[in-house]
Amino acid sequence: MMWRKFVGMLLLGAASNAWAGAYDVLVENAWLRESVPGQSSASLQLHLTSTRPARLVAVATPLAEAVKIQRLFAGQGKLKAREVGSQRLPRNRAVVFGERGIELMLTGLKHPLNVGDHIPITLTVEFANKHTRKVEVEAEVRALDLSYMHYSGDEVHDHR
């Protein structure tokens, strides 16, 4: 009886690995804010999860001249951005771009972002064995929400 459970668990594990795929990458909640006249950059928000340890090594879109992977940090009383070559993706844990100091910045926008547009994005993920995977996704453009709120750590302050 015990060997049947063991064989069943092995088959279940093999089926789940076959379903998940060896190099699966899941992209969720990809979006951008609409732009204002004269705006030349925009921050891409998304959640990225990999089934294996990997690195996000490149991001591209035909809408912008470049997409930079950046880390935000405070320096001399100002928020500064530093471009990094890649971003580590832990196994089975979502990395949220646009929160906690990690962002994807589209620079050199070729035309304004309008509410309802769907922008094609290509993400290049590299795994430990140097295998790469290109993931195509469409980011929705959402309305610019003007408010008096600003964010500080995990708190939201409203100064109306």
C-alpha positions as CSV (number, residue, x, y, z in Angstrom):
1,M,0.0,0.0,0.0
2,M,2.9,2.4,0.8
3,W,4.5,1.9,-2.6
4,R,1.3,3.0,-4.3
5,K,1.3,6.3,-2.4
6,F,5.0,6.7,-3.3
7,V,4.3,6.0,-7.1
8,G,1.3,8.3,-7.0
9,M,3.4,11.1,-5.5
10,L,6.1,10.6,-8.1
11,L,3.5,10.7,-11.0
12,L,1.9,13.8,-9.5
13,G,5.3,15.5,-9.2
14,A,6.2,14.6,-12.8
15,A,2.8,15.8,-14.1
16,S,3.2,19.2,-12.3
17,N,6.7,19.7,-13.6
18,A,5.5,18.9,-17.1
19,W,2.6,21.3,-16.8
20,A,4.7,24.1,-15.3
21,G,7.5,23.8,-17.8
22,A,11.2,24.0,-17.1
23,Y,11.5,27.6,-18.0
24,D,8.1,29.2,-17.2
25,V,7.9,32.8,-16.5
26,L,4.6,34.4,-15.3
27,V,3.9,38.1,-15.9
28,E,0.9,39.7,-14.1
29,N,-0.6,43.1,-13.8
30,A,1.5,44.9,-16.4
31,W,0.5,48.6,-16.8
32,L,1.7,52.1,-17.4
33,R,0.1,55.5,-16.5
34,E,-1.1,57.8,-19.3
35,S,1.4,60.5,-20.2
36,V,1.1,64.2,-20.1
37,P,2.2,66.5,-22.9
38,G,6.0,66.7,-23.1
39,Q,6.6,63.6,-21.0
40,S,9.5,61.5,-22.4
41,S,9.6,58.6,-19.9
42,A,7.2,56.3,-18.1
43,S,7.4,53.7,-15.4
44,L,6.3,50.1,-16.3
45,Q,4.6,48.3,-13.4
46,L,4.4,44.5,-13.3
47,H,4.7,41.3,-11.2
48,L,7.2,38.8,-12.5
49,T,7.6,35.2,-11.3
50,S,9.9,32.5,-12.5
51,T,9.7,28.7,-11.8
52,R,13.5,28.6,-11.6
53,P,16.1,31.0,-10.2
54,A,16.7,33.5,-13.0
55,R,17.6,37.1,-13.9
56,L,15.7,39.7,-15.9
57,V,18.4,40.8,-18.3
58,A,16.6,43.0,-20.8
59,V,13.2,44.7,-21.5
60,A,12.2,46.2,-24.8
61,T,9.3,47.9,-26.5
62,P,8.8,49.6,-29.9
63,L,7.2,52.5,-28.1
64,A,10.5,53.7,-26.4
65,E,14.1,54.1,-27.3
66,A,15.2,52.1,-24.2
67,V,13.9,50.4,-21.1
68,K,16.1,50.7,-18.1
69,I,16.1,48.3,-15.1
70,Q,16.6,50.7,-12.1
71,R,17.0,50.7,-8.4
72,L,15.8,53.7,-6.4
73,F,17.7,55.0,-3.4
74,A,17.7,58.1,-1.2
75,G,20.8,60.2,-1.5
76,Q,21.4,63.7,-0.1
77,G,17.7,64.2,0.6
78,K,16.6,63.2,-2.9
79,L,15.3,60.1,-4.5
80,K,17.8,58.9,-7.1
81,A,17.8,56.1,-9.7
82,R,20.7,53.9,-10.6
83,E,20.6,51.7,-13.7
84,V,21.4,48.0,-13.0
85,G,22.2,45.5,-15.7
86,S,19.8,42.9,-14.4
87,Q,17.4,41.9,-11.6
88,R,17.5,38.6,-9.7
89,L,14.3,36.6,-9.9
90,P,14.0,34.1,-7.0
91,R,12.3,30.7,-7.7
92,N,8.5,30.8,-7.4
93,R,8.4,34.3,-5.8
94,A,7.0,37.4,-7.5
95,V,9.2,40.4,-8.0
96,V,7.1,43.5,-8.1
97,F,8.5,46.2,-10.3
98,G,7.3,49.7,-9.4
99,E,7.5,48.9,-5.6
100,R,10.3,48.7,-3.0
101,G,12.9,50.5,-5.0
102,I,12.9,48.4,-8.2
103,E,11.5,49.9,-11.5
104,L,11.4,49.5,-15.2
105,M,11.7,52.9,-16.9
106,L,10.7,53.5,-20.5
107,T,12.8,56.4,-21.8
108,G,12.6,58.3,-25.1
109,L,8.8,57.7,-25.6
110,K,8.0,57.9,-29.3
111,H,4.4,59.1,-28.8
112,P,2.1,59.9,-25.8
113,L,0.5,57.1,-23.8
114,N,-3.3,57.2,-24.0
115,V,-5.8,55.5,-21.6
116,G,-6.8,52.1,-23.0
117,D,-3.7,51.7,-25.2
118,H,-2.0,48.3,-25.0
119,I,1.8,48.5,-25.3
120,P,3.8,45.5,-26.4
121,I,6.7,44.6,-24.1
122,T,9.4,42.0,-24.5
123,L,11.1,40.7,-21.4
124,T,14.3,38.6,-21.6
125,V,14.9,36.2,-18.7
126,E,18.2,34.3,-18.3
127,F,18.4,31.1,-16.2
128,A,21.4,29.7,-14.4
129,N,22.4,27.5,-17.3
130,K,22.5,30.5,-19.6
131,H,19.2,29.5,-21.3
132,T,17.2,32.6,-22.2
133,R,13.5,33.0,-22.6
134,K,11.7,36.0,-24.3
135,V,8.3,36.7,-22.8
136,E,5.9,38.8,-24.8
137,V,3.3,40.8,-22.8
138,E,0.9,43.7,-23.3
139,A,0.9,46.5,-20.8
140,E,-2.4,48.4,-20.4
141,V,-2.3,52.2,-20.1
142,R,-4.3,53.5,-17.2
143,A,-5.6,56.9,-16.3
144,L,-3.3,59.4,-14.5
145,D,-4.7,59.8,-11.0
146,L,-3.9,63.2,-9.6
147,S,-4.2,63.4,-5.8
148,Y,-2.6,65.0,-2.8
149,M,-1.4,61.6,-1.5
150,H,2.2,60.5,-1.3
151,Y,3.8,57.4,-0.1
152,S,6.4,57.0,2.6
153,G,7.5,53.4,3.3
154,D,4.4,51.4,3.9
155,E,2.3,54.4,4.9
156,V,0.2,56.6,2.7
157,H,-0.2,60.3,3.7
158,D,-2.9,62.6,2.5
159,H,-2.2,66.3,3.0
160,R,-5.5,67.8,1.8
